[in-house]
Amino acid sequence: MINIVVRQPNEAEFEDVRSYLKKFVLDSSEATKEQFKVLLYDDKLAAFGRLKQRKDGTELCSIGVVEEYRGKKLGEAIVKDILSTINTDVYLVTVIPNFFKKLGFKETKEYPASLKDKRENFCEYHHPGDCVTVMKCSH
Ligand SMILES: CC(C)(COP(=O)(O)OP(=O)(O)OC[C@H]1O[C@@H](n2cnc3c(N)ncnc32)[C@H](O)[C@@H]1OP(=O)(O)O)[C@@H](O)C(=O)NCCC(=O)NCCS
């Protein structure tokens, strides 16, 4: 039987997460080990993500699934696990809104100012031509 564990990463796992953030062009700014959760699939790092406490709101970001583990609902699992740990509104900026719609997020036009900055200076910069959407999950 497959063993799935979700927990905070250790130092070595966090270093691997940092490599994947770079590879998948995900947000690594101000990243600390404590913000992250990793999903281990039979003891192998398969998925990760974090909550970033901004001065004006909470952001879900840096969500990724290692290529060979995609399509197994592990992306969904890590997001659900992270969301289960908080009871405040959560925002995110994404070019794949349909993935997050299934997880309770809705497109929003009103969001923290710091996310406007991320939208313009990170997401639109790295995904020129893609539609960048800000979403909110209400609690
Ligand atoms: C996006 C990503 C996290 C999805 O992980 P995954 O484990 O393959 O996804 P899941 O198996 O949990 O998929 C859950 C559902 O979302 C859908 N989905 C998966 N990737 C999707 C995408 N890129 N766009 C829209 N829907 C997607 C699946 O089809 C599935 O739908 P279903 O329930 O109707 O079958 C993964 O492809 C990834 O790491 N991509 C690169 C990094 C990235 O884009 N991160 C998000 C930045 S905002």
The ligand as an SDF file (V2000), in Angstrom:
LIG
                    3D

 48 50  0  0  0  0  0  0  0  0999 V2000
   -0.5690   22.3620  -11.2620 C   0  0  0  0  0  0  0  0  0  0  0  0
   -0.0460   21.1690  -10.5070 C   0  0  0  0  0  0  0  0  0  0  0  0
    0.2530   21.5730   -9.0460 C   0  0  0  0  0  0  0  0  0  0  0  0
   -1.1650   20.0730  -10.5130 C   0  0  0  0  0  0  0  0  0  0  0  0
   -0.7430   18.9860   -9.7190 O   0  0  0  0  0  0  0  0  0  0  0  0
   -1.3560   17.5200   -9.9360 P   0  0  0  0  0  0  0  0  0  0  0  0
   -1.0210   16.7090   -8.7480 O   0  0  0  0  0  0  0  0  0  0  0  0
   -0.9370   16.9900  -11.2640 O   0  0  0  0  0  0  0  0  0  0  0  0
   -2.9070   17.8320   -9.9910 O   0  0  0  0  0  0  0  0  0  0  0  0
   -4.0820   16.8860   -9.4260 P   0  0  0  0  0  0  0  0  0  0  0  0
   -3.8310   15.4840   -9.8780 O   0  0  0  0  0  0  0  0  0  0  0  0
   -4.2490   17.0980   -7.9590 O   0  0  0  0  0  0  0  0  0  0  0  0
   -5.3420   17.4930  -10.2170 O   0  0  0  0  0  0  0  0  0  0  0  0
   -6.5680   17.7930   -9.5810 C   0  0  0  0  0  0  0  0  0  0  0  0
   -7.5360   18.3000  -10.6470 C   0  0  0  0  0  0  0  0  0  0  0  0
   -7.0030   19.5050  -11.2550 O   0  0  0  0  0  0  0  0  0  0  0  0
   -6.8530   19.3390  -12.6660 C   0  0  0  0  0  0  0  0  0  0  0  0
   -5.6110   19.9830  -13.0940 N   0  0  0  0  0  0  0  0  0  0  0  0
   -4.3450   19.5310  -12.9360 C   0  0  0  0  0  0  0  0  0  0  0  0
   -3.4560   20.4000  -13.4590 N   0  0  0  0  0  0  0  0  0  0  0  0
   -4.1870   21.4190  -13.9780 C   0  0  0  0  0  0  0  0  0  0  0  0
   -3.8460   22.6150  -14.6820 C   0  0  0  0  0  0  0  0  0  0  0  0
   -2.5660   22.9120  -14.9670 N   0  0  0  0  0  0  0  0  0  0  0  0
   -4.8630   23.4410  -15.0710 N   0  0  0  0  0  0  0  0  0  0  0  0
   -6.1430   23.1350  -14.7990 C   0  0  0  0  0  0  0  0  0  0  0  0
   -6.5450   21.9980  -14.1460 N   0  0  0  0  0  0  0  0  0  0  0  0
   -5.5730   21.1580  -13.7370 C   0  0  0  0  0  0  0  0  0  0  0  0
   -6.8060   17.8250  -12.8810 C   0  0  0  0  0  0  0  0  0  0  0  0
   -7.2310   17.4800  -14.1810 O   0  0  0  0  0  0  0  0  0  0  0  0
   -7.7570   17.3320  -11.7980 C   0  0  0  0  0  0  0  0  0  0  0  0
   -9.0790   17.5250  -12.2470 O   0  0  0  0  0  0  0  0  0  0  0  0
  -10.2560   16.4360  -11.9910 P   0  0  0  0  0  0  0  0  0  0  0  0
  -10.4860   16.4620  -10.4900 O   0  0  0  0  0  0  0  0  0  0  0  0
  -11.4120   16.9630  -12.7670 O   0  0  0  0  0  0  0  0  0  0  0  0
   -9.7170   15.1300  -12.4510 O   0  0  0  0  0  0  0  0  0  0  0  0
    1.2100   20.5630  -11.1650 C   0  0  0  0  0  0  0  0  0  0  0  0
    0.9500   20.3010  -12.5300 O   0  0  0  0  0  0  0  0  0  0  0  0
    2.4410   21.4690  -11.0990 C   0  0  0  0  0  0  0  0  0  0  0  0
    3.2090   21.3770  -10.1490 O   0  0  0  0  0  0  0  0  0  0  0  0
    2.6310   22.3290  -12.1200 N   0  0  0  0  0  0  0  0  0  0  0  0
    3.8200   23.2280  -12.1770 C   0  0  0  0  0  0  0  0  0  0  0  0
    3.7810   24.2760  -11.0880 C   0  0  0  0  0  0  0  0  0  0  0  0
    2.4980   25.0950  -11.0840 C   0  0  0  0  0  0  0  0  0  0  0  0
    1.9480   25.4470  -12.1230 O   0  0  0  0  0  0  0  0  0  0  0  0
    2.0270   25.4010   -9.8470 N   0  0  0  0  0  0  0  0  0  0  0  0
    0.8620   26.2300   -9.6480 C   0  0  0  0  0  0  0  0  0  0  0  0
    1.2860   27.6700   -9.6870 C   0  0  0  0  0  0  0  0  0  0  0  0
   -0.0470   28.7780   -9.2920 S   0  0  0  0  0  0  0  0  0  0  0  0
  1  2  1  0
  2  3  1  0
  2  4  1  0
  2 36  1  0
  4  5  1  0
  5  6  1  0
  6  7  2  0
  6  8  1  0
  6  9  1  0
  9 10  1  0
 10 11  2  0
 10 12  1  0
 10 13  1  0
 13 14  1  0
 14 15  1  0
 15 16  1  0
 15 30  1  0
 16 17  1  0
 17 18  1  0
 17 28  1  0
 18 19  1  0
 18 27  1  0
 19 20  2  0
 20 21  1  0
 21 22  1  0
 21 27  2  0
 22 23  1  0
 22 24  2  0
 24 25  1  0
 25 26  2  0
 26 27  1  0
 28 29  1  0
 28 30  1  0
 30 31  1  0
 31 32  1  0
 32 33  2  0
 32 34  1  0
 32 35  1  0
 36 37  1  0
 36 38  1  0
 38 39  2  0
 38 40  1  0
 40 41  1  0
 41 42  1  0
 42 43  1  0
 43 44  2  0
 43 45  1  0
 45 46  1  0
 46 47  1  0
 47 48  1  0
M  END
$$$$
